[in-house]
């Protein structure tokens, strides 16, 4: 896990080859992909997803890996996760979707990418944006 946090692709690859579970979680219930999504490390995230990491693991707060990346402006990572099947409309425990998280965080490009990927834009959940027509 530490190698993954440091962004060392080759070390992460070696760990995976030696049996480290791709969806292993740390003491805070964060998977390798959770941490990589938070820091926007696209290359390691790609390696993890291509190695079978789940992109829709729900955590205690109802967050998924896709929900972490938009807050920090990681557009390429969001796009890659959507291409690999991440659900765009899974709400967290407060009813906010990834689109709403992106819009609340001021991540307009990510909000656009989410909308173009089919995310609902007319919900009235907390922090929502509304389509006007």
C-alpha positions in Angstrom: 0.0 0.0 0.0 2.8 2.5 0.8 4.3 2.0 -2.6 1.0 2.8 -4.2 0.8 6.0 -2.1 4.2 7.1 -3.3 3.0 6.7 -6.9 5.6 4.1 -7.8 4.1 2.2 -10.7 6.7 -0.5 -10.9 6.6 -1.2 -7.2 2.8 -1.4 -7.3 3.0 -3.8 -10.3 5.5 -6.0 -8.4 3.2 -6.1 -5.4 0.3 -7.1 -7.5 2.4 -9.8 -9.2 3.3 -11.2 -5.7 -0.3 -11.5 -4.6 -1.3 -8.3 -2.9 -5.0 -8.1 -3.4 -6.0 -5.4 -5.8 -9.0 -4.4 -3.6 -7.1 -4.7 -0.3 -8.1 -2.1 2.2 -6.1 -0.2 4.8 -7.1 0.4 8.4 -9.3 3.2 7.3 -11.2 0.9 4.8 -9.6 2.6 1.8 -8.5 0.5 -1.1 -5.5 1.1 -3.3 -7.8 2.6 -5.9 -9.4 4.9 -3.3 -6.0 6.4 -2.4 -4.9 6.7 -6.1 -8.2 8.4 -7.0 -7.8 10.9 -4.2 -4.3 11.9 -5.5 -5.1 11.6 -9.2 -2.4 9.1 -9.9 -3.8 8.0 -13.3 -1.1 5.5 -14.2 -1.4 3.5 -11.0 -5.2 3.7 -11.1 -5.1 2.3 -14.7 -2.9 -0.5 -13.5 -5.2 -1.3 -10.6 -8.4 -1.2 -12.7 -6.8 -3.3 -15.5 -5.8 -5.8 -12.8 -9.4 -6.1 -11.7 -9.9 -3.4 -9.1 -13.5 -2.7 -8.4 -14.6 0.8 -9.3 -17.8 0.9 -7.4 -17.0 -0.3 -3.8 -19.3 1.5 -1.5 -17.7 2.7 1.8 -19.3 3.6 5.1 -20.3 7.1 3.8 -21.6 5.7 0.6 -18.6 6.9 -1.4 -17.0 5.1 -4.3 -13.7 5.6 -6.0 -15.3 7.7 -8.7 -16.6 10.1 -6.0 -13.1 10.9 -4.7 -11.5 12.0 -8.0 -13.8 14.9 -8.9 -13.2 16.8 -5.7 -9.6 17.2 -6.6 -10.0 17.9 -10.3 -8.7 14.6 -11.7 -10.6 14.8 -15.0 -8.6 12.1 -16.9 -9.0 9.7 -14.0 -12.8 10.3 -13.9 -13.1 9.7 -17.6 -11.0 6.5 -17.4 -13.1 5.2 -14.5 -16.3 5.9 -16.4 -15.0 4.1 -19.5 -14.2 1.1 -17.3 -17.8 0.9 -16.0 -18.0 3.1 -12.9 -21.6 4.0 -12.1 -22.2 7.7 -12.6 -25.3 8.1 -10.5 -24.6 6.2 -7.2 -25.6 8.6 -4.4 -23.6 8.8 -1.1 -25.3 8.5 2.2 -26.5 12.2 1.9 -28.0 11.6 -1.5 -25.3 13.4 -3.5 -24.1 11.9 -6.7 -20.6 12.3 -8.2 -21.9 15.0 -10.5 -23.1 17.0 -7.5 -19.8 16.5 -5.8 -18.0 17.8 -8.8 -20.3 20.8 -9.2 -20.0 21.6 -5.4 -16.2 21.4 -5.7 -16.2 23.9 -8.6 -15.0 21.2 -11.1 -16.9 22.3 -14.2 -15.1 20.1 -16.7 -15.7 17.1 -14.6 -19.3 18.0 -14.1 -19.6 18.3 -17.9 -17.9 14.9 -18.4 -20.3 13.3 -15.9 -23.3 14.9 -17.7 -22.1 13.7 -21.1 -21.7 10.2 -19.6 -25.3 10.1 -18.7 -25.3 11.4 -15.2 -28.7 12.9 -14.1 -28.5 16.7 -14.0 -32.0 17.5 -12.8 -32.0 16.0 -9.3 -32.9 18.1 -6.4 -30.6 16.4 -3.9 -28.4 18.6 -1.6 -25.8 20.5 -3.6 -27.4 19.9 -6.9 -27.3 21.7 -10.1 -30.4 21.9 -12.2 -30.8 21.7 -16.0 -33.0 24.5 -17.3 -34.2 22.8 -20.4 
